Amino acid sequence: MPANDTNECLICKQPLEYLEREEEMECLLCRKKEGSRTRCVNGHYVCDECHTQGISQLFTVCLAHDSANPFTIMNDLMNLECCHMHGPEHHVFVNCALLTAYKNAGGDIDLEEALKEGFSRGRKLPGGTCGYWGACGAAISSGQFVSIVTKSTPLANEAWGLSNLMTSKSLQYLGELGGPRCCKRNSYLSIKAAIEFSKEHLGVEMEGTEDLTCTHFTENKQCIGKRCPFNPVNTGK
């Protein structure tokens, strides 16, 4: 199971609070000072880098995986000790799970190099992106997946369009369902959108789990329950 089975402060386990304005905060683990809108009710702050410590384990998991099902790969990544109920690690895991499944489904990529690129790009998406940027990091990560496999750049034509369409499709799924955020749900929905998109636009058919059931819902105090398509009440499990 993940190292922290709640969505609370890593220091004192108390609830987090989200601020309207960015404030300078000092990470209690590495003492780095930076601007943030997130802290716990006791004032504790942990930076994204410390929050995702150990995330490089994903390379071992992905490079050894032979599954073409990104849900299976994503679940294995979520079970790493570095993965919490919520956090920016999901912004990396989504594109890496998709890149791995894409390669195993016959996609023509150098997986190790693609994972390095996905890791680098995903790490640049801060925690809280979904609430403050108007675009969830998991959805953007699915767009990063497409941009990597199509070798998109800001000057590309079709690849540029496909990358943005991918993010748009994921955001539509997330936006129509509504909040509050759940990093597990948003990751699963973004992966579902990418499986469909890859088959239609990239010609690579990854495997998918139609009756995927979330096993993390008891850890999420803001779980939306039966509104979530992955809740056991909807999947019968």
Buried (B, 14 or more C-beta within 10 A) or exposed (E): EBEBEBBBBBBEEBEBEEEEEEEEBBBBBEEEEBEBBBBBEEEBBBBBBBBBBEBEEBBEBBEEBEBBBBBBBBBBBBEBEBBBBBBBBBBBBBBBBBBBBBBBBEBEBEBEEBBBBBBEBBBEBBBBBBBBEEBBBBBBBBBBBBBBBBEBEEEBEEBBBBBBBBBBBBBEBBBEBEBEBBBBBBBBBBBBBBBBBBBEBBEBBBBBBEEBBBBBBEBBEEBBEEEBBBBEEBBEE
